[in-house]
Amino acid sequence: MSTPPNNPPNPSQTPSVPTPVASMPTPVASMPGTAAPQSGLNSISLPPRSAQTENWLKRRRFATDMTVTGLSILSTAVVLLPLVAILGYLLFKGASSLNWAFFTRVPAPVGQSGGGMANAILGSGVILGLASLIGIPLGIGAGVFLAEYGRGGVFGNIVRFTADVLNGVPSIVMGIAAYALIVAHQHHFSAFAGGVALAIMMVPTITRTTEEMLATVPSSLREAAFGLGVPKWRTILSVSLRTASPGIITGCMLAFARVAGETAPLLFTALGNQFWSAKLNQPIAALPLQIFVYAESPYDEWHRLAWAGALVLIVLIMVSVTLVRIFANRGVLKGGQ
């Protein structure tokens, strides 16, 4: 029996199978309040809103907007109220005691009226200036290290943790530490010891603020400087620090304002002085110390001068911070023209 030859099928005789093509419905955007056109099973029809519904939605949006705006204004007033109350009370109690003698004379002896706090104003300027000269460079340098070199490193984490801890240490502990490190070895109180104690308190705040501000500088600015062949140290000085300078200046002013009114550290370091003194190796007067002494006394005259000293201290801090912010906004402290 012969087997028929196995001939290949003719392509022309092979039946063609139609390829299914999925037809997707074309989405059509519909305006709010109008019905979407029917374009298949996936289309959604939105019923039109009535005029009553539209009015209710408008009233709800208006009420929500007014409520949030009112809460914001109330929060701002709550924040500003303590400052306004303190300034108002200080003006009420201390403004009447301010005169030319207050700014030009030293404290009068016990039992005598008059006198002033000229030596305390000078002493506060000396101590705060010394603290700023020590604390601001150290704080900015530590912040630069943490932001540019210490990210993810063990030593950087240790420095960061130490700064956070020091931010919460009581000021009297700082004073005791400065007493043990400086006063005990010098065997006498001094303005230098007071400046060091306040500088130690300034460093943690400036360090963390500098680190956070440098972290906000875009990496593209650094990469652009590197692409031009600028070394890293020059990039940090000319690009990173200049870009972050407004925030860094704000951090320095916060640290300055914090230590300007501290009394406990100065009790263990500067001690105070009833006479003129601007020497760094001698006890020196300061406004917080003089206010503390006068407030503790049983004399009404000294109480009156204590209120005046508190008013002058607050005004000096506000003026200092305001002047620095003005210069910073004009570009003097940012390297501007």
Backbone torsions as a table, in degrees:
resi	resn	phi	psi	omega
1	MET	NA	127.6	-175.7
2	SER	-89.9	140.4	179.6
3	THR	-93.5	130.7	-178.9
4	PRO	-64.5	145.4	-179.0
5	PRO	-62.4	142.6	180.0
6	ASN	-87.2	86.1	-178.4
7	ASN	-85.1	137.7	176.8
8	PRO	-64.9	145.9	-178.6
9	PRO	-69.3	148.3	178.8
10	ASN	-80.0	123.3	-179.5
11	PRO	-56.9	-30.0	-178.2
12	SER	-70.6	-22.2	-179.1
13	GLN	-93.7	-6.4	-179.7
14	THR	-75.4	127.6	-178.3
15	PRO	-69.9	137.4	-179.4
16	SER	-86.9	135.9	178.6
17	VAL	-100.4	123.6	-178.7
18	PRO	-67.3	135.8	179.2
19	THR	-83.7	124.8	-179.1
20	PRO	-71.6	138.1	179.3
21	VAL	-117.7	119.9	-179.1
22	ALA	-77.9	125.0	178.3
23	SER	-98.0	114.0	179.2
24	MET	-92.4	135.5	177.7
25	PRO	-68.5	136.7	179.9
26	THR	-82.1	118.6	-179.6
27	PRO	-69.0	139.0	-179.7
28	VAL	-122.2	120.5	179.9
29	ALA	-67.4	137.2	179.1
30	SER	-119.9	143.1	179.1
31	MET	-75.4	148.5	176.2
32	PRO	-58.0	134.7	178.0
33	GLY	92.2	-4.1	-179.7
34	THR	-118.8	154.3	-179.0
35	ALA	-83.1	137.2	178.2
36	ALA	-75.0	143.9	179.9
37	PRO	-67.6	148.0	178.9
38	GLN	-73.9	120.3	179.4
39	SER	-139.7	46.5	178.3
40	GLY	116.0	-171.4	-176.5
41	LEU	-75.2	-24.6	-175.5
42	ASN	-84.0	-5.1	-178.0
43	SER	-75.8	145.1	-178.7
44	ILE	-117.3	132.0	179.5
45	SER	-102.0	120.1	179.2
46	LEU	-97.3	126.3	179.9
47	PRO	-70.3	146.4	178.1
48	PRO	-67.9	144.6	179.1
49	ARG	-84.4	142.8	178.9
50	SER	-82.0	165.3	179.0
51	ALA	-64.6	-33.1	178.3
52	GLN	-65.8	-40.1	177.9
53	THR	-65.6	-42.9	178.8
54	GLU	-60.3	-43.7	179.2
55	ASN	-64.1	-39.3	179.3
56	TRP	-65.2	-40.7	177.9
57	LEU	-65.2	-39.8	178.3
58	LYS	-64.4	-42.1	178.8
59	ARG	-65.3	-38.0	178.9
60	ARG	-66.8	-42.8	177.7
61	ARG	-63.1	-41.0	179.2
62	PHE	-65.1	-42.0	179.4
63	ALA	-65.3	-40.2	178.4
64	THR	-64.6	-43.0	179.4
65	ASP	-63.2	-44.0	180.0
66	MET	-67.2	-36.0	179.5
67	THR	-65.6	-47.0	-179.8
68	VAL	-65.6	-40.4	178.0
69	THR	-63.8	-42.3	178.0
70	GLY	-63.8	-40.7	177.4
71	LEU	-63.7	-37.8	178.0
72	SER	-64.8	-45.0	178.4
73	ILE	-63.9	-40.0	179.0
74	LEU	-64.3	-41.4	178.3
75	SER	-63.2	-41.5	177.8
76	THR	-62.7	-41.3	179.4
77	ALA	-66.0	-37.9	178.7
78	VAL	-64.9	-36.5	178.9
79	VAL	-70.0	-40.4	-176.6
80	LEU	-80.8	-21.6	-175.6
81	LEU	-60.2	-45.3	178.6
82	PRO	-60.8	-40.9	179.6
83	LEU	-63.6	-45.3	179.7
84	VAL	-64.5	-39.2	179.9
85	ALA	-65.2	-42.7	179.8
86	ILE	-65.0	-46.6	179.5
87	LEU	-62.6	-41.9	179.8
88	GLY	-63.7	-41.7	-179.6
89	TYR	-69.4	-38.5	177.3
90	LEU	-65.0	-39.7	176.5
91	LEU	-63.5	-39.9	-178.9
92	PHE	-66.1	-40.2	-175.2
93	LYS	-89.3	-30.9	-171.0
94	GLY	-111.0	-18.7	-176.2
95	ALA	-63.9	-33.8	-177.9
96	SER	-70.2	-17.0	-179.0
97	SER	-94.3	-3.0	-179.6
98	LEU	-82.9	126.8	176.0
99	ASN	-152.2	-178.3	-177.3
100	TRP	-64.4	-36.4	-179.7
101	ALA	-65.1	-31.2	-179.6
102	PHE	-62.3	-34.1	-176.4
103	PHE	-95.6	-4.3	-175.4
104	THR	-123.7	-12.6	-175.1
105	ARG	-116.7	160.2	175.5
106	VAL	-88.5	167.4	-179.8
107	PRO	-58.8	140.8	178.5
108	ALA	-77.5	154.8	177.3
109	PRO	-62.1	163.8	-179.3
110	VAL	-62.5	132.1	178.6
111	GLY	95.0	-10.5	178.4
112	GLN	-106.9	143.3	177.7
113	SER	-86.2	166.0	179.5
114	GLY	90.4	-155.5	-176.0
115	GLY	84.7	177.1	-178.3
116	GLY	-154.3	-162.4	-178.3
117	MET	-130.3	34.1	-178.4
118	ALA	-62.3	-42.3	-179.9
119	ASN	-66.6	-33.1	178.4
120	ALA	-70.0	-37.9	177.2
121	ILE	-64.3	-43.6	177.0
122	LEU	-63.0	-44.2	-179.5
123	GLY	-63.2	-39.8	176.9
124	SER	-62.3	-39.7	177.4
125	GLY	-63.1	-40.8	179.6
126	VAL	-65.8	-46.5	-177.4
127	ILE	-67.2	-44.9	-179.5
128	LEU	-68.0	-36.3	176.1
129	GLY	-63.6	-43.8	178.2
130	LEU	-64.8	-42.1	178.6
131	ALA	-62.9	-38.5	178.6
132	SER	-68.5	-39.7	178.5
133	LEU	-63.5	-30.9	179.7
134	ILE	-89.2	-46.3	-170.7
135	GLY	-78.1	-38.4	-175.9
136	ILE	-66.4	-49.3	177.5
137	PRO	-61.5	-40.7	179.5
138	LEU	-65.0	-42.8	-179.8
139	GLY	-65.5	-44.4	179.0
140	ILE	-66.2	-41.2	178.5
141	GLY	-61.7	-43.2	178.0
142	ALA	-65.0	-38.8	177.7
143	GLY	-65.2	-39.3	176.5
144	VAL	-63.0	-42.3	178.4
145	PHE	-60.7	-45.5	-178.1
146	LEU	-65.6	-37.9	-175.5
147	ALA	-81.1	-33.8	-171.9
148	GLU	-105.0	-28.4	-174.1
149	TYR	-124.0	-24.8	-171.3
150	GLY	-103.5	19.1	-179.2
151	ARG	-72.7	121.7	177.1
152	GLY	79.9	-6.8	-179.3
153	GLY	-84.0	157.6	-179.3
154	VAL	-67.0	-46.1	-179.5
155	PHE	-64.2	-38.4	176.9
156	GLY	-62.9	-40.3	176.9
157	ASN	-64.6	-36.3	178.1
158	ILE	-65.7	-44.4	179.0
159	VAL	-63.4	-42.1	-179.9
160	ARG	-64.7	-43.5	178.7
161	PHE	-64.7	-39.7	179.0
162	THR	-63.9	-41.2	178.6
163	ALA	-63.5	-40.9	178.7
164	ASP	-64.8	-38.1	179.5
165	VAL	-68.1	-43.9	-178.8
166	LEU	-64.2	-27.4	177.6
167	ASN	-63.2	-26.2	-178.4
168	GLY	-103.6	3.5	-179.8
169	VAL	-76.3	134.2	178.1
170	PRO	-60.5	149.5	-176.3
171	SER	-65.5	-30.6	-179.4
172	ILE	-66.8	-29.7	176.1
173	VAL	-67.3	-38.7	175.6
174	MET	-61.2	-41.2	178.7
175	GLY	-63.9	-41.5	178.4
176	ILE	-64.8	-39.8	178.5
177	ALA	-63.2	-44.3	178.4
178	ALA	-65.1	-35.2	177.1
179	TYR	-63.0	-44.4	-178.9
180	ALA	-69.3	-33.9	-176.1
181	LEU	-82.6	-32.7	-171.3
182	ILE	-119.4	-57.4	-173.4
183	VAL	-62.2	-43.1	-178.2
184	ALA	-64.1	-31.8	179.6
185	HIS	-82.7	-33.1	177.8
186	GLN	-81.4	-19.7	-179.5
187	HIS	65.7	24.7	173.7
188	HIS	-164.5	155.9	176.7
189	PHE	-76.9	157.4	-176.9
190	SER	-161.2	159.1	174.9
191	ALA	-67.3	-31.2	178.7
192	PHE	-62.2	-43.3	178.6
193	ALA	-63.1	-39.9	176.9
194	GLY	-63.9	-41.0	177.9
195	GLY	-64.1	-39.5	178.6
196	VAL	-65.4	-41.6	179.3
197	ALA	-61.0	-44.5	178.6
198	LEU	-69.8	-34.4	178.1
199	ALA	-63.5	-40.0	177.8
200	ILE	-60.3	-35.1	178.8
201	MET	-73.6	-27.9	-179.1
202	MET	-78.0	-32.7	-171.9
203	VAL	-57.7	-49.2	-176.3
204	PRO	-60.1	-42.7	-179.7
205	THR	-63.7	-45.3	-179.9
206	ILE	-66.6	-37.6	-179.5
207	THR	-61.9	-50.6	-177.1
208	ARG	-69.4	-36.7	177.7
209	THR	-65.8	-43.3	179.0
210	THR	-61.8	-43.0	179.1
211	GLU	-61.2	-45.8	-178.8
212	GLU	-65.6	-38.6	-179.8
213	MET	-69.7	-39.6	177.5
214	LEU	-67.0	-29.4	178.2
215	ALA	-68.1	-21.3	179.3
216	THR	-84.7	-8.5	178.8
217	VAL	-72.0	126.6	-178.8
218	PRO	-60.5	140.7	178.7
219	SER	-66.2	-24.0	-179.7
220	SER	-63.3	-31.3	178.3
221	LEU	-66.9	-42.7	177.8
222	ARG	-65.2	-42.8	-178.7
223	GLU	-65.0	-34.8	177.1
224	ALA	-65.2	-40.6	177.4
225	ALA	-66.7	-40.7	177.5
226	PHE	-63.3	-36.9	178.7
227	GLY	-64.7	-26.7	177.5
228	LEU	-86.5	2.5	179.0
229	GLY	85.2	15.2	179.8
230	VAL	-77.7	130.1	178.3
231	PRO	-65.7	162.5	-173.5
232	LYS	-65.0	-40.8	-178.5
233	TRP	-63.7	-36.4	178.4
234	ARG	-71.6	-34.9	177.1
235	THR	-64.5	-40.4	179.3
236	ILE	-64.0	-43.7	-177.7
237	LEU	-71.3	-44.4	-170.9
238	SER	-91.5	-24.1	-175.5
239	VAL	-112.0	-60.3	-172.8
240	SER	-66.6	-52.9	-177.2
241	LEU	-66.9	-36.3	179.7
242	ARG	-68.0	-38.5	179.1
243	THR	-67.9	-38.8	-176.7
244	ALA	-92.2	6.2	-173.7
245	SER	-60.2	-37.6	178.8
246	PRO	-59.8	-44.5	178.8
247	GLY	-68.1	-36.8	179.0
248	ILE	-66.1	-41.1	178.1
249	ILE	-62.8	-40.8	177.0
250	THR	-60.7	-42.0	177.3
251	GLY	-63.0	-39.5	177.3
252	CYS	-64.7	-38.9	178.8
253	MET	-69.1	-35.4	176.0
254	LEU	-63.9	-42.8	178.3
255	ALA	-65.7	-39.9	178.4
256	PHE	-62.7	-45.8	-179.8
257	ALA	-65.7	-31.0	-179.6
258	ARG	-67.9	-43.8	-173.9
259	VAL	-86.6	-14.9	-175.2
260	ALA	-62.8	-30.3	-178.4
261	GLY	-104.5	12.0	-178.6
262	GLU	-73.9	136.2	179.4
263	THR	-112.4	-41.6	-174.5
264	ALA	-57.5	-45.4	179.6
265	PRO	-63.3	-33.7	-178.5
266	LEU	-74.1	-25.1	176.9
267	LEU	-63.9	-31.1	-178.9
268	PHE	-94.3	-5.7	-173.4
269	THR	-127.0	-60.6	-176.8
270	ALA	-84.0	-29.4	175.7
271	LEU	72.0	-45.3	-176.1
272	GLY	114.0	162.7	-178.0
273	ASN	-157.5	136.8	-179.6
274	GLN	-88.2	-1.5	-176.1
275	PHE	-126.3	174.8	178.4
276	TRP	-66.5	133.5	176.9
277	SER	-162.6	130.0	176.1
278	ALA	-130.2	14.1	-179.1
279	LYS	-83.2	138.4	-177.0
280	LEU	-74.8	-21.2	-177.8
281	ASN	-100.6	17.7	-179.9
282	GLN	-129.1	156.0	173.8
283	PRO	-57.8	146.0	-173.9
284	ILE	-140.0	149.7	178.1
285	ALA	-80.9	160.5	176.5
286	ALA	-153.4	150.5	-177.9
287	LEU	-58.8	-46.3	178.3
288	PRO	-60.4	-38.8	178.5
289	LEU	-65.1	-44.3	-178.6
290	GLN	-67.2	-37.9	176.6
291	ILE	-63.3	-41.8	179.4
292	PHE	-61.8	-44.6	-179.4
293	VAL	-64.7	-45.6	-179.3
294	TYR	-67.3	-37.1	-178.4
295	ALA	-68.2	-28.8	179.2
296	GLU	-81.3	-16.3	-174.0
297	SER	-74.3	161.0	178.6
298	PRO	-90.6	7.5	-173.8
299	TYR	-97.7	133.2	178.8
300	ASP	-65.9	-34.9	178.9
301	GLU	-61.5	-42.4	178.9
302	TRP	-70.1	-33.2	175.2
303	HIS	-62.2	-41.3	179.1
304	ARG	-63.6	-42.0	178.2
305	LEU	-69.0	-30.3	177.5
306	ALA	-65.1	-41.5	176.3
307	TRP	-63.4	-41.0	178.1
308	ALA	-64.2	-41.2	178.1
309	GLY	-63.9	-38.5	177.5
310	ALA	-64.1	-40.1	177.9
311	LEU	-63.8	-44.3	179.8
312	VAL	-63.8	-39.7	-179.9
313	LEU	-62.9	-45.7	179.2
314	ILE	-63.4	-42.2	-178.9
315	VAL	-65.4	-41.9	179.1
316	LEU	-62.4	-40.4	178.4
317	ILE	-64.7	-45.0	-179.7
318	MET	-64.0	-41.1	179.6
319	VAL	-65.8	-42.2	-180.0
320	SER	-62.1	-47.7	-179.5
321	VAL	-64.5	-40.4	-179.6
322	THR	-65.0	-43.0	179.5
323	LEU	-63.2	-41.8	179.0
324	VAL	-64.0	-40.7	179.2
325	ARG	-66.2	-36.4	178.1
326	ILE	-64.4	-47.7	179.3
327	PHE	-63.3	-36.9	-180.0
328	ALA	-67.7	-40.9	179.5
329	ASN	-67.2	-30.6	177.3
330	ARG	-79.9	-7.0	178.0
331	GLY	90.9	3.0	-177.7
332	VAL	-66.1	-38.9	-178.5
333	LEU	-92.3	-0.4	179.8
334	LYS	-109.0	9.3	-179.8
335	GLY	80.3	14.6	-179.4
336	GLY	-77.1	174.9	-179.8
337	GLN	-81.2	NA	NA
